[in-house]
Amino acid sequence: MTAELVRGQNHPLPQARLEIRVSAGKPIVAGATLSDEQGTVHGVEWVAHPGSPTLPGLEVSKQAAADHRLACDLDALPESVHRVSVLLALPSGGSGPVRFGSVAAPFIAVTGLDGSEVASYTITGLDAESAVVALELYRRQGAWKVRAVGQGYAGGLAELLADQGLPEARQLAGSINEAVAQGLARSVAAPPPRTSEGDRSRHAATPALGQNQGGATPQGAPGHVSPQHGHPGGQGHTASGAPGHATPQGGHPVGPGQPDPSAVTQPAGPGAGGPVNYSHPGRQAAAPPPPPPTAPPARPGQPAQPVAGDATGWSMEERLYNQVWGMFEDLARATAAYRSAVDFAESRMEQELDKVLSDPRSRIGGQGDAAREAARAKHSQLIDRAREALDRDLAQLTAEAEVVEPALPPAFARWDNPVWQGYRVPMEIPMALRLGDLHLPESAGLSIPMLVRLPLERGLWIDSGRAGSFDGSIADSDDLRRLGMDTAVAIAARLLAVYPAGEYTLHVIDPAGSGASSLAPLVQTGVLNGPPAAGAAGVTDVLARLTQRVDLVQMAIRGGAADSLPPGLDTAEQLLIVNDFPHGFDDRAVTQLRYLADEGPAVGVHLMLVADREDATAYGPLLDPLWRSLLRLTPTPDDHLADPWVGHAWTYDPSRVPPGSQVLQHVLTQVAAARRSWNR
């Protein structure tokens, strides 16, 4: 399963022979440095770059290109090497861009030799930097991991290499730039779209958004907020990240002297000496098709009209996913810029007032009053200009949201979206699921859909306790528990609705039967795998069956016999809803639940708790790892989702069925009918 990383996040590497793929949309330079345990590069012979592209266990591209394939064999690296840093830089001295803030966010993926993607990272947040450490492969206690870095340098390669302790940093940077300049005439642009499937790895050929994002500087990923994120809770802000997951298909190795069928041929420039093949042997490269040019041309001086699906992607679903992710990023950046401007205005006014007060001659009297008024006037002017820019960006994003929301597929849409009225059970699993909406205090009227990738990589915890940011409108704890269960049922129903018939199985544990009213739509339509489990016996039975399923699938995968599972085993994705946890759970049941939370997602068993953490205080710190492993959601709006990229606390608003609406029964009835037909 691919890990979409956010800045600072790491991920284990399952194999030693790897390929690192880079897509930037514009010709860039790719290189790598080898360093010791302290991250120090001891000499120019520890740097792989276009002028010296090969080192033991490492090979990089020989020229600037829009796409790169770097080969790495960790077992072939010298014993003294503990870190491999992948470097990206903009060519200097040419007519191209001079800072990463003016180009699409570079996308980098670590893959196996068969093309299977291990981890990916979209480098966002760059502005004036012209060189960046994209990611690093590092050795820790004998095992190799990859970490997303994204550290940029405005001083270019010289500053980057000097920061890694290389004494000859400036001289080597000059040599690299000279080697790149000699090959710029042969640099490879982004490969054109192809009709064959080929390699469907993601490319950042254009920014995720069109020109309708007014004041936001295009920076490209959470990272999925990594809500975890990346978005918060997702796979983040990620910049996660956030382009779609298209599985690359590796080609067969090409032997010496054999032509490479995936070679990208460009017209030879002056002195080029013929066509250039820059691609890695046996790998095909194809960019996602650009969005259809359906946007009407903008009038001079007017912003482009927003169009649903104007981001890049292989399908409309992926384009809409990328567009929503781009809207999230733009809102985060626009709000961060506004808050930074407000902080600057406050700091400047305080400095000017301190200067006035520090001089006894101007502390009192007309001169002091005038200085104070001037400082306050400058403060107000700066605030007004910052708010004007924010309002302009919010107006553009609001206009885009009004166009995008009606075009969203069921997996991304609100429950009041008309798309549910024409719902049909899908034939394919969607790429993401909407869990709710996100907004910031400065943009209360604008909400961004909170999308998480499927299958779920983390369990969900619907917090039925009292949060600090609740407005007090719900005072009864029973009401909070009921709303928590309503939220869980709405999410579970959405999961059942967006999966093909027979591909998702739902289990419920309700020890005391307190969630009967909320569970009624699931029970009455017959979409549950069985009646909600009640009492100690019911809890034990459900947990025993699911833990046994996890054990069997894990053993089959580890033994390479995934096709030898017992014939009666349900191979569909499993979701377990637990109401009023930890009531009705003994120590053994709690241990089994923790096991499902930790090991279940990797083998298709997912967990959703509806619980108040205060109720679990009797267990002490035993359950702390369980809470930390789950994505916390709330049944009422709450600002608990932290965005590490820009420091925002996003307010989460759950996606529930409108009061009085029959859409849930309509959808679940069709799901139940499709399941009965599939079972025949």
Protein Blocks (a to p, Z undefined) as FASTA:
>chain_A
ZZdddehiacddfbfbdcddddehiacddddddddfkopafbfklpccfklmbcehiacd
fbdcfbdcddddfklpcfklcbdcddddddehiabdfbfklpccdddddddfkopafbdc
ddehiakbcbdcfbdcddeehiacdddfkpacfklmmlmmmmnopaklmmmmmmmmmmmm
mmmmmpccdddddfblkjabdcdfbcfbdfklmjbccehiaolpafkgjjehiaojahga
jiacddddddddddehiacfkbccddddehkopacdfbdehiacddddddddfbccddeh
iacdddehiagcfbfklmmmmmmmmmmmmmmmmmmmmmmmmmmmmmmmmmmmmmmmmpmk
lmgcjklmmmmmmmmmmmmmmmmmmmmmmmmmmmmmmmmmmmmmmmpcfklpcfklmklm
mgccdfbdcfbdcfbdcddfklmmbccddddddddfbdcdddfbdcfkbghlambfklmm
mmmmmmmmmmmmmmmmmpcehiaccddddfkopmmmmmmmmmmnopafbdcdedjklmmm
mmmmmmmmmmmmmmmmmnopaklccfklcfbdcddddehiaghiafklmmmmmmmmmmmm
mnopacdddddfklmmmnmmmlmmmmmmpccddfbdcdfbccfknopacddddddddehi
aklmmmmmmmmmmmmmmmZZ
